[in-house]
Amino acid sequence: MQQPAPAPRGAEPPGQGAERHRSVSIFDVARAAGVSHQTVSRVVNGSPKVRKATRDRVLEVIDELGYKPNRLARALAGGLVRSVTVLTSDTTLYGASLALRGIEEAARAAEFAVAISVLDERAPLTPEDVASRLARPGEPVLVIAFDGAGERAWRALPAEFPAAAVVERPRDGHGGNRPAAWLDDRAAAARATRYLLSLGHRTVHHLAIPSSTSRVGQRAEGWREALADAGGAVPEPLEGGWSPRSGYLAARALVADPQVTAVLCGNDELALGVLRAAREAGRDVPGDLSVAGFDDAPYAGYIHPALTTVRLDFEGLGRGVFGMLHRRLDPENAPPPPPWREPELIVRGSTGPAPDR
């Protein structure tokens, strides 16, 4: 068997050059250039405190070695690591968790580190308290303000802090003086309500999630608006909380009433509770009762019957709000914030024509 020819002196076996380039550190560059790693860091970060001849030598070595600066290298060199702190009260809620995922993905692509500070719903949130939660004083902040704690933190955040937030849709449709992003829950709820009315239901009952800005949230406002426009009865909304259990407890008496034929829930978890209460009350879904949710959680298409719901692009919203903040921090170089999808009504098996009376 013929042996492979020896590699020429100084040559690297196939593949090892690429591996070497991937593992090059700031210290390797410093040794090859004959300077300190602090000097390399200054060159990488564009500091003017480096002589031109030294800068040119360091840049030449960076090019030869294939060095790729990253957050870890900057940290080891004592350089600036760009980071953002996200304030949120509950990372288990579906919308908040997906918005957080979108923020993290966009931040990682822009080479920002992400710190998370979880807010206590019951704790007072003064400007000093909010400022103390940041990983580093004065660093950029993103707030997930879908609930009361997040909204209070957003309001308490000192005006001089660079910040942006995802919020419940403002009543006037304007986010104020600081960058804010939202989904049009109000229009989406109105669309879902009109769809249920189009099936022949005389009215639609509503199981509401808590609002961050008022007693009645934007989803409830959209539901009420659609009923009023149609000239139908507007029943009092029920406060449902966030969980399947809270939806179940709130809906037991409601769905036991045979005059109730359609329920729009503030989220898909509440809808799960309504479906359980309907089964216990002997109501067929969708034959006797139509049930619709909000969010399009992953299980919504796989329960029985599959849940009609409103699909919301929380991940896109998270990427977009980070883009807003990034643009504010670096208006000349940051790309425009990416758009997110508008809410979409997804019709499945849990809704149908109103029963004959």
Secondary structure, DSSP 8 states (H G I E B T S, - for coil): --------TT---TTHHHHHHHH--HHHHHHHHTS-HHHHHHHHTT-S-S-HHHHHHHHHHHHHHT----HHHHHHTT----EEEEEES-TTSHHHHHHHHHHHHHHHHTT-EEEEEE--TTS---HHHHHHTSSSTT--EEEEESSHHHHHHHHHS-TTS-EEEEES--TTS---SS-EE---HHHHHHHHHHHHHHTT-S--EEEE---SSSSS-HHHHHHHHHHHHHT------EE--SSHHHHHHHHHHHHTSTT--EEEESSHHHHHHHHHHHHHTT--TTTT-EEE-SB--TTTTTSSS--BEEE--HHHHHHHHHHHHHHHH-TTTS---------EEE--TT-------
